[in-house]
């Protein structure tokens, strides 16, 4: 029992490392307005900018003024290179590096040979803001002091009030990464451009939504998973959920990976127009997703989409999966030794999930007790195909589901509340529906699992007696109140089957919920839970 408990509890692995990708979330933690260097003077903004134009820019990453020269002019962008990073001055950045970045932004990309990042992302997310009166986006290639970061968008630069001459719609790219890791850098450019667009629409968006959409922007531009470790890290730790830690400095690669996968799932299932609506919504987080459904006139909600995504992260098939998974699936903890009696599982983050595999063939029944903080689904596998059914949880978060003749079961438990990360799971074989009059006499009193479970109209309750006895079988609600007596009196030895139609003693239908069937024979007492869903 202890070994199984240790196996099921979610523990973050030692290999999880801080991400080395985007500094935008970090910069959000810095206060606004950002301080300028004491020597800062109004910048000389030329009337016309072209290749060779020298300008000074402000980097609030380290509160420095950066002298740079324009090395590329496009229809939608300027690319400036910090003077000290230019190859002729002893740096690493050459003209070919700048040209390749400019062509990617302006003209063509891996996703579309006829369109670059600018066209693809304005179509997917909307038009960028214009805070400086210049329709072009400034891209500055510089030395980012922290080698963990490849690039960033900084709203502090876009909102400089004291010296508006330094205010620009601007993206920052690290010079060393540009020349050393071009795939990661180009994906980061796509990532940061979404941040700029999103900030113009909804400047206080929740970080998990903004970062997830920037991860999706990499896919839009043809550089999916620019950080190749982020999505696999999440699929190994699906319990961390969608919400980021309180301090963005504590964010890990799996935070980026999970939010990217969710946004890619939304885009595939709901379409690009839905994503554009999501970016445009002034409401944040899950409320923004709900508003996007409403604006599109589509039935659905964040909770619906999240539930489908939780299932899809394990069911990597045409019905439930999505392309960004690339055949991968969330990690599941295998429990092979039945029966399992109320071992504890944990889902560490809200909107996270844990997956429990029962690779055992036969008639299997699982029971969950969650305290009302979760949703759950079960996939019954037969002949290599899986059928998914939601576990009906009552108001107290309890539910039972039985599956007959399966090859294995997978239980998917998703956490919906900010509090309460733990749940209890039990599992066992059950006796399939018995036929009254069968000649075999059991060796002990037996109460089989109700079937179907959950049920809608009526449930069959099998039982078996080793000898004739006075028997009472009754149904109780979650308060322990007896609702219906199904059997009271003598029964012969052998197998029997009772039926409960979901009504009380007066014949009135009872509500949806989890109920307990109790079999009392002499001093022996057995019980089973079953769920009614209407």
C-alpha positions as CSV (number, residue, x, y, z in Angstrom):
1,X,0.0,0.0,0.0
2,X,2.8,2.5,0.9
3,X,4.7,1.7,-2.3
4,X,1.6,2.4,-4.4
5,X,1.0,5.6,-2.6
6,X,4.5,6.8,-3.2
7,X,4.1,5.9,-6.9
8,X,0.9,7.8,-7.3
9,X,1.7,11.1,-5.6
10,X,3.0,13.7,-8.1
11,X,6.5,14.9,-7.4
12,X,8.3,17.4,-9.6
13,X,11.4,15.8,-11.1
14,X,14.9,16.9,-10.3
15,X,15.6,17.5,-14.0
16,X,13.2,20.4,-14.3
17,X,15.2,23.5,-15.1
18,X,14.3,27.2,-15.6
19,X,13.4,28.0,-19.2
20,X,15.8,29.7,-21.5
21,X,13.6,31.4,-23.9
22,X,11.4,34.5,-23.3
23,X,12.1,37.3,-20.8
24,X,8.7,39.0,-21.3
25,X,7.2,37.4,-18.2
26,X,10.2,38.4,-16.1
27,X,10.0,42.0,-17.2
28,X,6.3,42.1,-16.2
29,X,7.6,41.8,-12.6
30,X,9.5,45.1,-12.8
31,X,7.7,48.2,-11.7
32,X,6.3,50.8,-14.1
33,X,7.4,53.3,-15.1
34,X,10.9,52.0,-15.6
35,X,13.8,54.2,-14.5
36,X,16.0,55.8,-17.1
37,X,19.8,56.2,-16.7
38,X,20.7,59.6,-15.0
39,X,22.5,60.7,-18.2
40,X,19.6,60.0,-20.5
41,X,18.6,62.8,-22.8
42,X,15.9,63.0,-25.3
43,X,16.7,60.7,-28.2
44,X,17.3,62.2,-31.6
45,X,14.7,60.6,-33.8
46,X,15.5,61.1,-37.5
47,X,12.8,62.3,-39.8
48,X,13.5,59.3,-42.0
49,X,15.1,56.0,-41.0
50,X,17.0,53.8,-43.5
51,X,19.9,51.4,-43.5
52,X,22.9,53.1,-41.8
53,X,20.7,55.3,-39.5
54,X,22.1,55.5,-36.0
55,X,19.8,55.7,-33.0
56,X,19.9,55.1,-29.3
57,X,17.4,52.8,-27.6
58,X,16.5,52.1,-24.0
59,X,16.6,48.6,-22.6
60,X,14.9,48.3,-19.3
61,X,16.2,44.8,-18.9
62,X,19.3,46.4,-17.3
63,X,18.2,50.1,-17.5
64,X,20.8,50.9,-20.2
65,X,20.9,53.1,-23.3
66,X,21.9,51.0,-26.4
67,X,23.6,52.7,-29.4
68,X,22.6,50.9,-32.5
69,X,22.5,51.2,-36.3
70,X,19.8,50.2,-38.7
71,X,21.0,47.2,-40.8
72,X,17.7,46.2,-42.5
73,X,14.6,48.1,-43.7
74,X,11.4,46.3,-44.6
75,X,7.8,47.2,-45.3
76,X,6.9,46.4,-41.7
77,X,10.1,46.5,-39.7
78,X,13.5,48.0,-39.0
79,X,16.2,45.8,-37.7
80,X,18.9,47.6,-35.7
81,X,22.0,45.9,-34.3
82,X,23.8,47.2,-31.2
83,X,27.0,48.7,-32.4
84,X,29.2,46.6,-30.2
85,X,27.6,43.4,-31.6
86,X,28.3,44.2,-35.3
87,X,30.9,42.0,-37.0
88,X,33.0,44.9,-38.2
89,X,33.2,46.2,-34.6
90,X,34.3,42.8,-33.3
91,X,30.9,41.4,-32.6
92,X,29.2,38.2,-33.9
93,X,26.3,39.6,-36.1
94,X,26.9,39.9,-39.9
95,X,24.7,41.2,-42.6
96,X,23.6,37.8,-43.7
97,X,22.2,37.2,-40.1
98,X,20.2,40.4,-40.3
99,X,18.9,39.8,-43.8
100,X,17.7,36.2,-43.0
101,X,15.8,37.6,-40.0
102,X,14.3,40.4,-42.0
103,X,13.2,38.1,-44.8
104,X,11.6,35.8,-42.3
105,X,9.7,38.6,-40.7
106,X,8.6,40.3,-44.0
107,X,8.5,37.8,-46.9
108,X,8.4,34.1,-46.3
109,X,8.5,31.5,-43.5
110,X,8.6,27.7,-43.0
111,X,4.8,27.9,-42.5
112,X,4.1,29.8,-45.8
113,X,6.7,30.5,-48.6
114,X,4.7,33.6,-49.6
115,X,4.2,35.2,-46.2
116,X,6.5,36.1,-43.3
117,X,5.9,36.3,-39.5
118,X,4.2,39.7,-39.8
119,X,1.5,38.7,-42.2
120,X,0.9,35.3,-40.5
121,X,0.6,36.7,-37.0
122,X,-1.5,39.8,-37.8
123,X,-3.9,37.4,-39.5
124,X,-3.9,35.0,-36.5
125,X,-3.8,37.5,-33.6
126,X,-4.7,41.0,-34.9
127,X,-2.8,44.2,-35.8
128,X,0.0,45.4,-33.6
129,X,-0.2,48.6,-31.6
130,X,1.5,51.8,-32.8
131,X,2.8,53.8,-29.8
132,X,5.4,55.9,-31.6
133,X,3.6,57.0,-34.7
134,X,5.8,54.8,-36.9
135,X,3.9,51.8,-38.5
136,X,7.1,49.7,-38.6
137,X,8.1,47.4,-35.7
138,X,11.6,48.0,-34.3
139,X,13.7,44.8,-33.8
140,X,16.9,45.4,-31.8
141,X,19.6,42.8,-31.8
142,X,21.7,43.3,-28.7
143,X,23.6,41.6,-25.9
144,X,21.0,40.5,-23.4
145,X,22.9,40.4,-20.0
146,X,21.2,37.2,-18.8
147,X,22.3,34.3,-21.1
148,X,19.1,32.4,-20.1
149,X,17.0,34.6,-22.4
150,X,16.8,34.6,-26.2
151,X,14.5,37.6,-26.6
152,X,11.7,39.7,-25.1
153,X,9.0,42.3,-25.6
154,X,9.0,45.0,-22.9
155,X,5.9,47.0,-22.3
156,X,8.1,49.4,-20.2
157,X,9.7,50.6,-23.5
158,X,6.3,51.0,-25.1
159,X,5.0,53.2,-22.3
160,X,7.9,55.6,-21.6
161,X,6.1,58.8,-20.6
162,X,9.0,61.0,-19.4
163,X,11.0,60.6,-22.6
164,X,8.6,59.6,-25.3
165,X,11.4,59.8,-27.8
166,X,12.6,56.4,-26.5
167,X,9.1,54.9,-26.8
168,X,8.8,52.3,-29.6
169,X,6.9,49.2,-30.6
170,X,9.9,47.0,-30.1
171,X,11.2,43.5,-29.9
172,X,14.6,42.5,-28.5
173,X,16.7,39.6,-29.8
174,X,19.9,38.3,-28.3
175,X,22.9,38.6,-30.7
176,X,24.7,35.4,-29.6
177,X,21.6,33.3,-30.0
178,X,20.9,34.8,-33.4
179,X,24.2,33.5,-34.7
180,X,24.5,30.4,-32.6
181,X,20.9,28.9,-32.4
182,X,19.0,30.3,-35.4
183,X,15.9,28.0,-35.1
184,X,15.4,28.9,-31.5
185,X,15.9,32.6,-32.2
186,X,13.5,32.7,-35.1
187,X,10.9,30.9,-33.1
188,X,11.5,33.5,-30.4
189,X,10.9,36.3,-32.8
190,X,7.5,34.9,-33.6
191,X,6.9,34.4,-29.9
192,X,7.7,38.0,-29.0
193,X,5.7,39.5,-31.8
194,X,2.5,37.9,-30.4
195,X,3.4,39.5,-27.0
196,X,3.5,42.9,-28.7
197,X,0.2,42.3,-30.5
198,X,-1.5,40.9,-27.3
199,X,-0.3,43.8,-25.2
200,X,-1.8,46.3,-27.6
201,X,-5.2,44.5,-27.2
202,X,-5.2,43.5,-23.6
203,X,-2.2,44.8,-21.6
204,X,-3.0,43.0,-18.3
205,X,-3.7,39.6,-19.8
206,X,-3.0,36.6,-17.5
207,X,0.5,35.4,-18.1
208,X,-0.5,31.8,-18.8
209,X,-2.8,32.9,-21.7
210,X,-0.3,35.4,-23.1
211,X,2.6,32.9,-23.0
212,X,0.5,30.0,-24.3
213,X,-0.5,32.1,-27.3
214,X,3.1,33.1,-27.9
215,X,4.0,29.4,-27.9
216,X,1.3,28.9,-30.5
217,X,2.7,31.8,-32.5
218,X,5.9,29.8,-33.0
219,X,3.7,27.1,-34.6
220,X,1.9,29.7,-36.7
221,X,5.3,30.8,-38.1
222,X,6.5,27.3,-38.8
223,X,8.9,27.0,-35.8
224,X,6.8,24.8,-33.4
225,X,8.3,24.2,-30.0
226,X,11.3,26.4,-30.5
227,X,12.3,25.1,-27.1
228,X,12.1,21.4,-27.8
229,X,12.0,20.4,-24.1
230,X,8.9,22.5,-23.0
231,X,6.1,20.3,-24.3
232,X,7.7,17.0,-23.3
233,X,8.4,18.4,-19.8
234,X,4.7,19.2,-19.5
235,X,3.5,15.8,-20.7
236,X,5.8,14.2,-18.1
237,X,4.2,16.5,-15.4
238,X,0.6,17.1,-16.5
239,X,-0.5,17.8,-12.9
240,X,1.2,21.3,-12.9
241,X,-1.8,22.6,-14.8
242,X,-2.2,25.8,-16.9
243,X,-1.8,28.5,-14.3
244,X,1.7,29.8,-13.7
245,X,3.4,30.2,-10.3
246,X,2.8,33.4,-8.4
247,X,6.2,34.6,-9.3
248,X,7.1,34.3,-13.0
249,X,10.7,33.8,-11.9
250,X,9.6,30.4,-10.7
251,X,8.2,29.4,-14.0
252,X,9.6,26.2,-15.5
253,X,9.7,24.8,-19.1
254,X,6.6,22.7,-18.4
255,X,4.7,25.9,-17.8
256,X,5.5,27.1,-21.3
257,X,4.8,23.6,-22.7
258,X,1.4,23.2,-21.1
259,X,0.0,26.5,-22.1
260,X,1.3,26.2,-25.6
261,X,-0.4,22.8,-26.0
262,X,-3.7,24.1,-24.7
263,X,-3.7,27.0,-27.1
264,X,-2.8,24.8,-30.0
265,X,-5.6,22.5,-29.0
266,X,-8.1,25.4,-28.9
267,X,-6.9,26.7,-32.3
268,X,-7.4,23.3,-33.9
269,X,-10.7,22.6,-32.4
270,X,-12.3,26.1,-32.6
271,X,-10.4,27.7,-35.5
272,X,-8.1,30.7,-36.0
273,X,-11.0,33.1,-35.7
274,X,-11.6,31.9,-32.1
275,X,-7.9,32.7,-31.3
276,X,-8.2,36.2,-32.7
277,X,-11.3,36.8,-30.6
278,X,-9.4,35.5,-27.5
279,X,-6.6,38.0,-28.0
280,X,-9.1,40.8,-28.5
281,X,-11.0,40.1,-25.3
282,X,-10.4,42.6,-22.5
283,X,-11.4,40.0,-19.9
284,X,-8.5,37.8,-18.7
285,X,-7.7,34.2,-18.2
286,X,-10.5,31.7,-18.2
287,X,-13.1,34.5,-18.4
288,X,-11.5,35.6,-21.7
289,X,-11.9,32.1,-23.1
290,X,-15.5,32.1,-22.1
291,X,-16.1,35.4,-23.7
292,X,-14.4,34.2,-26.9
293,X,-16.9,31.4,-27.1
294,X,-19.8,33.8,-26.6
295,X,-18.4,36.3,-29.2
296,X,-18.1,33.5,-31.7
297,X,-21.6,32.3,-31.1
298,X,-20.3,28.9,-30.3
299,X,-21.6,26.5,-27.6
300,X,-18.9,25.9,-25.1
301,X,-16.8,27.3,-22.2
302,X,-13.3,27.2,-20.9
303,X,-14.2,24.3,-18.6
304,X,-15.6,22.3,-21.6
305,X,-12.5,23.0,-23.6
306,X,-10.2,22.2,-20.8
307,X,-11.9,18.9,-20.2
308,X,-11.6,17.9,-23.8
309,X,-7.9,18.9,-23.7
310,X,-7.3,16.8,-20.5
311,X,-8.7,13.7,-22.3
312,X,-7.0,14.6,-25.5
313,X,-3.6,14.7,-23.8
314,X,-3.8,11.0,-23.2
315,X,-6.1,9.9,-26.0
316,X,-3.8,10.8,-28.9
317,X,-6.2,9.7,-31.6
318,X,-8.4,11.4,-34.2
319,X,-11.4,11.7,-31.9
320,X,-9.7,13.3,-28.9
321,X,-6.1,14.2,-29.8
322,X,-4.7,17.1,-31.7
323,X,-1.7,17.7,-34.0
324,X,0.6,19.4,-31.6
325,X,0.9,16.2,-29.6
326,X,2.7,14.5,-32.5
327,X,1.7,11.1,-31.2
328,X,2.9,11.8,-27.7
329,X,0.7,11.5,-24.6
330,X,0.7,12.5,-21.0
331,X,2.5,10.3,-18.5
332,X,0.3,7.8,-16.6
333,X,1.1,6.0,-13.4
334,X,0.4,2.3,-13.6
335,X,-1.3,0.4,-10.8
336,X,-1.4,-3.3,-11.4
337,X,-2.1,-5.0,-8.1
338,X,-5.8,-5.1,-7.4
339,X,-7.7,-4.6,-5.2
340,X,-6.6,-1.0,-4.4
341,X,-8.3,0.5,-1.4
342,X,-8.3,4.3,-1.2
343,X,-4.8,5.3,-2.1
344,X,-4.2,9.0,-2.4
345,X,-3.4,10.8,-5.6
346,X,-2.4,14.5,-6.0
347,X,-2.8,17.0,-8.8
348,X,-0.5,19.8,-7.9
349,X,-1.9,22.7,-9.9
350,X,-5.4,24.0,-10.8
351,X,-6.4,22.9,-14.3
352,X,-3.9,20.1,-14.1
353,X,-4.6,16.4,-14.4
354,X,-3.2,13.1,-13.3
355,X,-3.5,9.9,-15.3
356,X,-3.8,6.5,-13.6
357,X,-3.5,3.3,-15.7
358,X,-4.9,0.0,-14.6
359,X,-3.3,-2.5,-17.0
360,X,-5.5,-5.4,-15.8
361,X,-8.0,-7.3,-17.9
362,X,-11.4,-8.3,-16.8
363,X,-14.4,-6.6,-15.1
364,X,-13.1,-3.5,-13.4
365,X,-14.7,-1.0,-11.1
366,X,-13.1,2.3,-9.9
367,X,-14.3,4.6,-7.2
368,X,-13.2,8.2,-6.7
369,X,-13.6,10.5,-3.7
370,X,-12.4,14.0,-4.5
371,X,-14.1,16.4,-2.2
372,X,-15.8,18.2,-5.0
373,X,-12.6,19.7,-6.5
374,X,-12.2,17.6,-9.6
375,X,-13.6,16.2,-12.8
376,X,-12.8,12.7,-13.9
377,X,-13.0,10.5,-17.0
378,X,-12.3,6.8,-17.6
379,X,-11.2,5.2,-20.8
380,X,-12.0,1.5,-21.2
381,X,-9.6,-0.2,-23.6
382,X,-10.8,-3.2,-25.7
383,X,-9.0,-4.6,-28.7
384,X,-6.7,-1.6,-28.9
385,X,-9.5,1.0,-29.0
386,X,-10.6,3.2,-26.2
387,X,-14.0,4.4,-25.2
388,X,-14.2,7.5,-22.9
389,X,-16.9,8.2,-20.3
390,X,-17.0,10.9,-17.7
391,X,-17.3,9.7,-14.2
392,X,-20.4,11.2,-12.6
393,X,-19.3,12.9,-9.4
394,X,-21.9,14.0,-6.9
395,X,-21.9,17.2,-4.9
396,X,-19.3,15.7,-2.5
397,X,-17.1,14.7,-5.3
398,X,-17.7,10.9,-5.1
399,X,-18.4,8.7,-8.1
400,X,-18.2,5.1,-9.3
401,X,-17.7,3.6,-12.7
402,X,-17.7,0.0,-13.7
403,X,-16.5,-1.5,-17.1
404,X,-17.1,-5.1,-18.1
405,X,-14.7,-7.2,-20.2
406,X,-12.0,-4.6,-20.7
407,X,-8.3,-5.1,-21.5
408,X,-7.4,-2.2,-19.2
409,X,-8.7,1.1,-17.8
410,X,-7.2,4.6,-17.8
411,X,-8.5,7.1,-15.2
412,X,-8.0,10.8,-15.9
413,X,-8.5,13.1,-12.9
414,X,-8.5,16.8,-13.5
415,X,-8.4,19.5,-10.8
416,X,-10.8,22.4,-11.1
417,X,-10.4,24.3,-7.9
418,X,-7.7,26.5,-6.4
419,X,-7.7,24.5,-3.2
420,X,-7.7,20.8,-2.5
421,X,-5.1,18.9,-4.5
422,X,-5.7,15.4,-3.1
423,X,-8.2,12.7,-4.1
424,X,-8.7,9.0,-3.2
425,X,-9.0,6.2,-5.7
426,X,-10.1,2.6,-5.2
427,X,-10.2,-0.1,-7.8
428,X,-11.2,-3.8,-7.9
429,X,-12.6,-6.6,-10.0
430,X,-16.3,-6.9,-9.8
431,X,-18.8,-9.7,-10.4
432,X,-20.6,-9.2,-13.7
433,X,-24.4,-9.3,-13.8
434,X,-25.5,-12.6,-12.4
435,X,-28.4,-14.7,-13.7
436,X,-30.8,-15.8,-11.0
437,X,-31.0,-19.6,-10.7
438,X,-27.4,-20.3,-11.7
439,X,-26.4,-23.7,-10.1
440,X,-23.1,-22.6,-8.7
441,X,-23.2,-21.8,-5.0
442,X,-20.6,-19.1,-3.9
443,X,-18.2,-19.8,-1.0
444,X,-19.0,-16.4,0.6
445,X,-21.6,-13.7,0.6
446,X,-21.1,-11.4,-2.4
447,X,-22.4,-8.1,-3.5
448,X,-21.5,-7.4,-7.1
449,X,-21.0,-4.0,-8.7
450,X,-24.1,-2.3,-10.0
451,X,-24.4,-2.3,-13.8
452,X,-24.5,0.0,-15.6
453,X,-22.7,2.4,-13.3
454,X,-23.3,5.3,-13.6
455,X,-26.9,4.7,-14.7
456,X,-29.8,6.8,-16.0
457,X,-33.0,4.8,-15.8
458,X,-32.3,1.6,-13.9
459,X,-29.3,-0.3,-12.4
460,X,-28.9,-4.1,-11.9
461,X,-27.5,-5.2,-8.6
462,X,-26.1,-8.7,-8.5
463,X,-25.6,-10.6,-5.3
464,X,-24.8,-14.2,-4.2
465,X,-25.5,-16.1,-1.0
466,X,-23.5,-19.2,0.2
467,X,-26.6,-20.4,2.1
468,X,-30.3,-19.4,2.6
469,X,-30.6,-16.3,4.9
470,X,-32.7,-13.4,6.0
471,X,-31.5,-10.6,3.7
472,X,-32.0,-6.9,3.6
473,X,-30.8,-4.8,0.6
474,X,-31.4,-1.1,0.8
475,X,-30.3,2.1,-0.9
476,X,-28.9,5.1,1.1
477,X,-28.1,8.7,0.1
478,X,-25.0,10.6,1.0
479,X,-26.5,11.6,4.4
480,X,-27.0,8.0,5.4
481,X,-30.8,8.1,5.0
482,X,-32.5,5.0,3.7
483,X,-34.3,5.8,0.5
484,X,-35.5,2.5,-0.7
485,X,-35.6,-1.1,0.6
486,X,-35.1,-3.4,-2.4
487,X,-35.2,-6.8,-0.5
488,X,-36.4,-7.7,3.0
489,X,-36.9,-11.3,3.8
490,X,-35.5,-14.8,3.2
491,X,-33.5,-15.7,0.1
492,X,-32.3,-19.1,-1.1
493,X,-28.6,-19.8,-1.6
494,X,-27.1,-19.0,-5.0
495,X,-27.2,-16.0,-7.2
496,X,-29.8,-13.2,-7.4
497,X,-30.3,-9.9,-9.1
498,X,-32.2,-6.9,-7.9
499,X,-33.1,-3.7,-9.8
500,X,-33.2,-0.2,-8.6
501,X,-35.1,2.3,-10.9
502,X,-33.8,5.4,-9.2
503,X,-36.9,6.0,-7.1
504,X,-37.6,6.2,-3.3
505,X,-40.1,4.3,-1.3
506,X,-42.9,6.6,-2.3
507,X,-42.1,6.1,-6.0
508,X,-40.7,9.6,-6.5
509,X,-37.5,9.9,-8.6
510,X,-34.4,10.9,-6.7
511,X,-31.8,13.4,-8.0
512,X,-28.5,12.8,-9.7
513,X,-25.8,11.8,-7.2
514,X,-23.9,8.9,-5.7
515,X,-25.8,6.4,-3.6
516,X,-24.8,3.4,-1.5
517,X,-26.4,-0.1,-1.8
518,X,-26.1,-2.1,1.5
519,X,-26.5,-5.8,1.7
520,X,-27.1,-7.1,5.3
521,X,-27.3,-10.9,5.9
522,X,-27.0,-11.9,9.5
523,X,-23.8,-10.3,10.9
524,X,-22.3,-9.8,7.4
525,X,-22.7,-6.4,5.8
526,X,-21.5,-5.4,2.3
527,X,-21.9,-2.2,0.4
528,X,-21.3,-0.8,-3.1
529,X,-21.7,2.7,-4.5
530,X,-23.4,3.6,-7.7
531,X,-24.1,6.9,-9.4
532,X,-27.3,8.2,-11.0
533,X,-27.0,10.7,-13.8
534,X,-30.0,12.4,-15.3
